[in-house]
Amino acid sequence: MGAGFEAAVATGDHVRACRLLAPQTRQQLEQDEQKACPTAFASQELPKTRGIQGVEAYGRQAMVRTDGDTLFLSLFTGGWKVVAAGCTPRPNQPYKCLIKGA
């Protein structure tokens, strides 16, 4: 859960990373950037990480913490998909995420 996405980011495999995004997240990214997902994804400058630090799952939702990023995932029929990435915590506020759905 999340490791495939982080590996795709680390290797620059934007096509694979896009396949692992939740449908609404992918659509929002393409709409915001006015580009196809792989090209839009490349411009986001997500941190490259080296390993998962922790996973918290709550039913069909999960948070995956790595050594340089936080991902939020949801369970879909086809498996876990990333709904937000490049997320950093903020005191007394929701996480700020580089990639997220509407």
SERO-4910 file (N, C-alpha, C, O; in steps of 0.05 Angstrom, whole numbers):
BEGIN
 pado doro    nc1    nc2    nc3   cac1   cac2   cac3    cc1    cc2    cc3    oc1    oc2    oc3
  Met    A     17    -23      0      0      0      0     18     25      0     31     31     20
  Gly    A     19     39    -22     35     63    -24     63     58    -35     75     76    -47
  Ala    A     74     34    -31    102     28    -39    105     30    -70    125     40    -80
  Gly    A     85     20    -84     86     21   -114     86     49   -124    100     56   -143
  Phe    A     70     66   -111     69     94   -119     96    108   -113    106    122   -130
  Glu    A    107    104    -90    133    116    -83    155    106   -101    173    121   -108
  Ala    A    154     80   -109    174     70   -128    171     83   -155    192     89   -168
  Ala    A    147     88   -164    142    101   -190    153    130   -189    165    139   -208
  Val    A    148    144   -167    158    171   -164    189    171   -164    201    187   -178
  Ala    A    201    152   -149    230    151   -147    244    145   -174    266    155   -179
  Thr    A    231    129   -191    243    122   -216    234    140   -239    242    137   -262
  Gly    A    216    159   -233    206    177   -254    186    164   -273    182    173   -295
  Asp    A    174    142   -264    154    128   -280    126    142   -276    110    132   -261
  His    A    122    164   -290     98    180   -286     73    166   -297     51    171   -287
  Val    A     76    149   -317     53    134   -327     43    115   -305     19    114   -300
  Arg    A     61    101   -293     53     82   -271     42     98   -247     22     89   -236
  Ala    A     54    120   -240     44    136   -218     16    145   -223     -1    145   -205
  Cys    A     10    154   -248    -17    163   -255    -37    140   -253    -60    145   -245
  Arg    A    -29    116   -260    -47     93   -257    -54     87   -228    -75     76   -223
  Leu    A    -37     96   -210    -42     90   -181    -57    113   -167    -63    111   -144
  Leu    A    -63    134   -182    -79    156   -171   -108    149   -171   -118    135   -190
  Ala    A   -123    158   -151   -152    155   -152   -163    171   -175   -151    191   -183
  Pro    A   -185    162   -187   -196    176   -211   -200    206   -207   -193    222   -225
  Gln    A   -212    215   -185   -217    243   -181   -190    259   -177   -188    282   -185
  Thr    A   -171    246   -165   -145    259   -161   -131    263   -188   -120    284   -194
  Arg    A   -132    242   -204   -120    244   -231   -134    266   -248   -121    282   -261
  Gln    A   -160    266   -247   -176    286   -262   -170    314   -252   -167    332   -269
  Gln    A   -167    318   -226   -161    345   -215   -133    354   -224   -130    377   -231
  Leu    A   -114    336   -223    -87    342   -232    -86    351   -261    -74    371   -268
  Glu    A   -100    335   -278   -101    342   -307   -115    369   -311   -107    384   -329
  Gln    A   -136    374   -296   -151    399   -299   -134    422   -290   -133    443   -303
  Asp    A   -121    420   -267   -105    441   -256    -82    449   -275    -76    472   -279
  Glu    A    -69    429   -286    -45    433   -303    -52    436   -333    -35    444   -348
  Gln    A    -76    429   -341    -85    430   -369    -66    412   -386    -59    420   -408
  Lys    A    -58    389   -375    -41    370   -389    -49    342   -382    -63    338   -362
  Ala    A    -41    323   -399    -46    295   -392    -31    288   -367    -10    300   -360
  Cys    A    -41    268   -352    -30    262   -326      0    258   -325     13    271   -308
  Pro    A     12    241   -342     41    238   -339     57    264   -341     76    268   -326
  Thr    A     50    281   -359     63    307   -362     58    325   -339     76    338   -328
  Ala    A     33    326   -330     25    342   -307     39    332   -282     48    348   -265
  Phe    A     40    306   -279     53    293   -255     82    301   -253     93    306   -232
  Ala    A     96    301   -276    125    307   -277    131    334   -266    153    339   -255
  Ser    A    113    353   -268    118    380   -259    112    385   -229    116    407   -219
  Gln    A    103    364   -215     95    368   -187    118    367   -167    114    376   -144
  Glu    A    141    357   -175    164    356   -157    158    343   -130    165    354   -109
  Leu    A    146    319   -131    142    304   -107    168    294    -95    187    289   -110
  Pro    A    170    292    -69    195    283    -57    200    254    -64    182    237    -64
  Lys    A    225    247    -69    233    219    -72    240    208    -45    256    220    -30
  Thr    A    228    185    -38    231    175    -11    245    148    -12    249    136    -33
  Arg    A    253    138     12    266    113     14    254     96     36    266     91     57
  Gly    A    230     88     32    218     69     52    194     81     67    192    105     73
  Ile    A    177     63     74    153     70     89    159     69    119    170     50    129
  Gln    A    151     90    133    155     93    161    132     82    177    135     72    200
  Gly    A    108     85    166     84     76    181     59     77    164     57     93    145
  Val    A     40     60    171     14     60    157     -8     59    178     -7     44    197
  Glu    A    -28     76    174    -51     76    191    -75     73    172    -80     89    154
  Ala    A    -91     51    176   -114     46    160   -139     48    177   -140     38    200
  Tyr    A   -159     60    165   -185     63    178   -206     55    158   -216     72    143
  Gly    A   -214     30    158   -233     20    139   -223     22    111   -203      8    104
  Arg    A   -235     39     94   -227     41     66   -208     65     62   -203     72     39
  Gln    A   -198     77     83   -180    100     81   -154     93     95   -154     77    114
  Ala    A   -132    104     85   -106     99     98    -88    123     94    -90    139     75
  Met    A    -69    126    113    -48    146    112    -22    130    113    -17    114    130
  Val    A     -4    136     94     22    123     92     43    145     96     45    164     80
  Arg    A     60    142    116     81    160    121    108    148    112    114    125    118
  Thr    A    123    164     96    149    155     88    170    174    100    163    190    117
  Asp    A    195    171     93    215    188    104    215    216     93    231    233    102
  Gly    A    198    222     74    197    249     64    170    258     53    168    279     40
  Asp    A    149    241     57    123    247     45    102    234     62    107    215     77
  Thr    A     78    243     59     54    230     70     34    227     47     29    246     33
  Leu    A     24    203     45      3    196     24    -23    190     38    -23    179     60
  Phe    A    -45    196     25    -71    188     34    -82    170     12    -82    177    -12
  Leu    A    -93    147     19   -104    128      0   -132    120      7   -141    123     30
  Ser    A   -146    111    -13   -173     99    -10   -174     73    -24   -160     68    -44
  Leu    A   -190     55    -13   -193     28    -25   -216     29    -46   -239     36    -39
  Phe    A   -209     23    -71   -228     22    -93   -231     -7   -101   -217    -25    -90
  Thr    A   -250    -13   -119   -254    -40   -128   -228    -53   -138   -223    -77   -134
  Gly    A   -212    -38   -152   -187    -48   -163   -163    -47   -144   -141    -53   -152
  Gly    A   -168    -39   -119   -146    -38   -100   -142    -10    -89   -158      8    -93
  Trp    A   -120     -6    -74   -114     19    -62   -105     39    -83    -89     33   -100
  Lys    A   -115     64    -81   -107     85    -99   -100    110    -83   -111    114    -61
  Val    A    -81    126    -92    -72    150    -79    -92    172    -84    -97    179   -107
  Val    A   -103    184    -63   -121    206    -65   -107    233    -60   -116    254    -69
  Ala    A    -84    232    -46    -68    256    -42    -39    248    -37    -33    227    -24
  Ala    A    -20    264    -48      8    258    -45     24    284    -42     13    306    -48
  Gly    A     48    282    -33     64    305    -28     53    322     -5     53    346     -6
  Cys    A     43    308     15     29    321     37     48    326     61     64    309     68
  Thr    A     45    350     72     61    357     95     42    367    117     22    381    111
  Pro    A     47    360    142     30    369    164     33    398    169     54    410    165
  Arg    A     11    411    179     11    439    188     -2    439    215    -22    426    219
  Pro    A      9    455    234     -3    456    260    -32    466    260    -38    486    248
  Asn    A    -49    450    272    -77    457    275    -92    462    249   -112    476    249
  Gln    A    -82    450    228    -95    452    201    -93    426    187    -77    409    194
  Pro    A   -109    422    166   -106    398    149    -78    397    136    -65    418    133
  Tyr    A    -70    374    127    -45    371    112    -46    388     87    -68    392     75
  Lys    A    -23    398     79    -21    412     53    -10    392     33     12    381     38
  Cys    A    -24    387     11    -16    367     -8    -11    379    -36    -27    395    -45
  Leu    A     10    370    -49     17    378    -76     -3    367    -96    -11    381   -115
  Ile    A    -11    342    -92    -30    329   -110    -54    319    -93    -50    306    -73
  Lys    A    -78    327   -102   -102    319    -87   -126    321   -105   -126    336   -124
  Gly    A   -147    306    -98   -172    307   -112   -188    331   -104   -182    345    -85
  Ala    A   -210    335   -119   -228    357   -112   -244    351    -87   -261    368    -79
***
